Amino acid sequence: MSFSAAADRDLVVSAAQGLEGGFEELVRRYQRPISGYVYRMVGDYDAALDLTQEIFIKIYGSLARYRPEFKFSTWIYKIAHNAAIDHLRRNSGRERSLVNAPRLTTTNCRSKARV
């Protein structure tokens, strides 16, 4: 079977049956667009690459739940969107606490050290 000419649905079926080439072709087709999409959402290149890897791991583990009446691209982008939102939620508290944290100056440090 030529995986490069196969439709996404056929690749999902072959990947779900354990044929590595099917999933490898899906990754080849969607890795760059998904990482770009995630990067635009999170604004951090390294985080986008990590999330993209996690997304494809999720996809591989969820292939049996893919419903072929829907476009594969819609399904994969929904997974990517949810992963990016989860990442933003997990990291928003840390960023907010750093932004709103009081600035420490040498004067503040010296006065606290004397106490």
PyMOL commands that set and color helices and strands:
alter all, ss='L'
color gray80, all
select helices_A, chain A and resi 3-5+8-16+20-42+45-65+72-100+106-114
alter helices_A, ss='H'
color red, helices_A
deselect
rebuild
show_as cartoon
